[in-house]
Amino acid sequence: MRCMTPQDSIKDPEHSLQIIAEAIAGTKENIKQNAWYFIFWGTLLASCCLIHYLLYRVHYNPMPHILWPMGFSIGAILTLFRIRKNDREAGFSSYAQIFTKNLWLGLGVGFMILLVIMVHFRQNPVMPLLLLSGIGTLVTGLSIRFIPMSLGGVILLIGCLLTLWIPSAEELALGAVCGVLGQVVPGILLTKAD
């Protein structure tokens, strides 16, 4: 898709509609690329939860919390490379894409700070991770007007609330389920969206 220059003139309404249709199609295709991030981070959240749960239940490990900053640091590096690659390939970004990228950048910094705090106090990080990822997923779903993504954010936020009433080990199992239902499933559905 090429951008219009001031020298271009809109010759007729059909040409205008064609330009609008191309812009919408390009934005939809670029938004579908966001699906990878939800699938990746939902899988990473579920994996860290399950590994921490196994370390806690099956094999005693005095420092299972160290898994979180290691896993999420690797995830952040892979995500930054993916963002850079996508930005180079796309050539342009819509307002929705810029907003979504900045939202998740801010939440990502918050994730890392929370992980350091939670590891320092040897606390399970599931509750704050579900809260932040729930907010980001809900806002992203509302911004791109994709109901499954919005519902995924609601699932993550409900999971955050449920952590108040269940034991710490079961929070990990709940976090894994929420990661899959709240991010992986909506991400897969986004890849198949029209």
C-alpha positions as CSV (number, residue, x, y, z in Angstrom):
1,M,0.0,0.0,0.0
2,R,1.4,3.4,-0.9
3,C,0.8,6.7,1.0
4,M,-0.8,9.6,-0.8
5,T,1.3,12.7,-1.3
6,P,0.0,16.3,-1.5
7,Q,0.4,16.0,-5.3
8,D,-2.1,13.2,-5.5
9,S,-5.6,14.3,-6.0
10,I,-8.8,12.4,-5.4
11,K,-10.3,12.2,-8.8
12,D,-13.6,10.6,-7.9
13,P,-15.5,9.0,-5.0
14,E,-14.6,5.5,-6.2
15,H,-11.0,6.3,-5.9
16,S,-11.5,7.6,-2.4
17,L,-13.3,4.4,-1.4
18,Q,-10.5,2.3,-2.9
19,I,-8.0,4.2,-0.8
20,I,-10.1,3.8,2.4
21,A,-10.6,0.1,1.7
22,E,-6.8,-0.4,1.2
23,A,-6.1,1.4,4.4
24,I,-8.6,-0.7,6.3
25,A,-7.3,-3.9,4.8
26,G,-3.7,-3.0,5.7
27,T,-4.6,-2.1,9.3
28,K,-6.5,-5.4,9.7
29,E,-3.6,-7.4,8.4
30,N,-1.2,-5.6,10.7
31,I,-3.5,-6.1,13.7
32,K,-3.5,-9.8,12.9
33,Q,0.3,-9.8,13.4
34,N,-0.4,-8.9,17.1
35,A,-1.8,-12.4,17.5
36,W,1.7,-13.8,17.8
37,Y,2.3,-11.7,20.9
38,F,-0.8,-12.9,22.6
39,I,-0.1,-16.5,21.8
40,F,3.6,-16.2,22.8
41,W,3.0,-14.4,26.1
42,G,0.0,-16.5,27.0
43,T,2.0,-19.6,26.4
44,L,5.0,-18.1,28.4
45,L,2.7,-17.3,31.3
46,A,1.1,-20.7,31.3
47,S,4.5,-22.4,31.0
48,C,6.0,-20.4,33.9
49,C,3.0,-21.1,36.1
50,L,3.1,-24.9,35.4
51,I,6.9,-25.2,35.9
52,H,6.7,-23.2,39.1
53,Y,3.7,-25.4,40.2
54,L,5.7,-28.6,39.5
55,L,8.8,-27.2,41.3
56,Y,6.6,-26.3,44.2
57,R,4.5,-29.6,44.3
58,V,6.7,-32.3,43.0
59,H,10.3,-31.3,43.8
60,Y,11.3,-29.0,46.6
61,N,13.2,-26.0,45.2
62,P,14.0,-23.1,47.6
63,M,14.1,-20.6,44.7
64,P,11.3,-21.4,42.2
65,H,10.5,-17.7,41.9
66,I,13.7,-17.1,40.0
67,L,12.1,-18.8,37.0
68,W,9.8,-15.8,36.4
69,P,12.4,-13.0,35.7
70,M,14.5,-15.4,33.6
71,G,11.5,-16.5,31.5
72,F,10.1,-13.0,31.1
73,S,13.5,-11.5,30.3
74,I,14.0,-14.0,27.5
75,G,10.4,-13.3,26.4
76,A,11.0,-9.5,26.4
77,I,14.1,-9.9,24.2
78,L,12.3,-12.1,21.7
79,T,9.4,-9.7,21.6
80,L,11.7,-6.7,21.0
81,F,13.3,-8.5,18.0
82,R,9.8,-9.4,16.7
83,I,8.6,-5.8,17.0
84,R,11.6,-4.5,15.2
85,K,11.2,-7.0,12.4
86,N,7.4,-6.2,12.1
87,D,8.1,-2.4,12.1
88,R,10.6,-2.8,9.3
89,E,8.3,-5.0,7.2
90,A,5.1,-2.9,7.7
91,G,6.6,0.5,6.7
92,F,3.8,2.3,8.5
93,S,1.7,2.1,11.6
94,S,-1.9,3.0,12.3
95,Y,-2.9,4.9,15.4
96,A,-4.3,1.6,16.9
97,Q,-1.0,-0.1,16.4
98,I,1.1,2.7,17.9
99,F,-1.3,2.9,20.9
100,T,-1.2,-0.9,21.4
101,K,2.6,-1.0,21.2
102,N,3.0,1.8,23.7
103,L,0.4,0.3,26.0
104,W,2.2,-3.0,26.1
105,L,5.6,-1.3,26.4
106,G,4.4,0.5,29.5
107,L,2.9,-2.7,30.9
108,G,6.0,-4.6,30.1
109,V,8.1,-2.3,32.2
110,G,5.5,-2.7,35.0
111,F,5.8,-6.5,34.6
112,M,9.6,-6.4,35.0
113,I,9.4,-4.2,38.1
114,L,6.8,-6.4,39.6
115,L,8.8,-9.5,39.0
116,V,11.8,-8.1,40.7
117,I,9.7,-7.1,43.7
118,M,7.9,-10.4,43.9
119,V,11.2,-12.4,43.6
120,H,12.8,-10.2,46.2
121,F,10.0,-11.1,48.6
122,R,9.7,-14.7,47.4
123,Q,6.1,-14.2,46.4
124,N,4.1,-15.8,43.7
125,P,3.7,-13.2,40.9
126,V,0.5,-14.6,39.4
127,M,-1.9,-12.0,40.8
128,P,-0.2,-8.9,39.6
129,L,0.7,-10.5,36.3
130,L,-3.0,-11.5,35.7
131,L,-4.0,-7.9,36.6
132,L,-1.6,-6.2,34.2
133,S,-2.1,-8.6,31.4
134,G,-5.8,-8.5,31.9
135,I,-5.8,-4.7,31.6
136,G,-3.6,-4.8,28.5
137,T,-5.6,-7.5,26.8
138,L,-9.0,-5.9,27.6
139,V,-7.8,-2.5,26.4
140,T,-6.3,-4.0,23.2
141,G,-9.5,-6.0,22.5
142,L,-11.6,-2.8,22.9
143,S,-9.2,-0.7,20.8
144,I,-9.2,-3.1,17.9
145,R,-12.9,-4.0,18.4
146,F,-12.2,-7.7,18.7
147,I,-14.6,-9.2,21.2
148,P,-12.7,-12.5,21.9
149,M,-9.7,-10.4,22.9
150,S,-11.8,-8.2,25.2
151,L,-13.3,-11.4,26.8
152,G,-9.8,-12.7,27.2
153,G,-8.9,-9.6,29.2
154,V,-12.0,-10.1,31.4
155,I,-11.0,-13.8,32.0
156,L,-7.5,-12.6,33.1
157,L,-9.0,-10.0,35.4
158,I,-11.5,-12.5,37.0
159,G,-8.6,-14.9,37.5
160,C,-6.8,-12.1,39.3
161,L,-9.7,-11.7,41.7
162,L,-10.0,-15.4,42.2
163,T,-6.4,-15.5,43.5
164,L,-7.7,-13.8,46.6
165,W,-9.5,-17.0,47.7
166,I,-7.3,-19.8,46.7
167,P,-4.0,-21.1,48.1
168,S,-0.7,-19.9,46.5
169,A,0.1,-23.2,44.7
170,E,-3.4,-23.3,43.1
171,E,-2.8,-19.7,41.9
172,L,-0.2,-21.1,39.7
173,A,-2.6,-23.6,38.1
174,L,-5.2,-20.8,37.8
175,G,-2.6,-18.6,36.1
176,A,-1.8,-21.3,33.5
177,V,-5.5,-21.7,32.7
178,C,-6.0,-17.9,32.5
179,G,-2.9,-17.5,30.2
180,V,-4.4,-20.1,27.8
181,L,-8.0,-18.9,27.9
182,G,-7.2,-15.2,28.2
183,Q,-4.4,-14.8,25.7
184,V,-3.6,-17.9,23.6
185,V,-7.2,-18.6,22.5
186,P,-8.0,-15.0,21.6
187,G,-4.6,-14.8,19.8
188,I,-5.5,-17.9,17.7
189,L,-8.9,-16.5,17.0
190,L,-7.4,-13.2,15.9
191,T,-5.3,-15.1,13.3
192,K,-8.5,-16.5,11.8
193,A,-10.5,-13.2,12.0
194,D,-11.7,-11.6,8.8
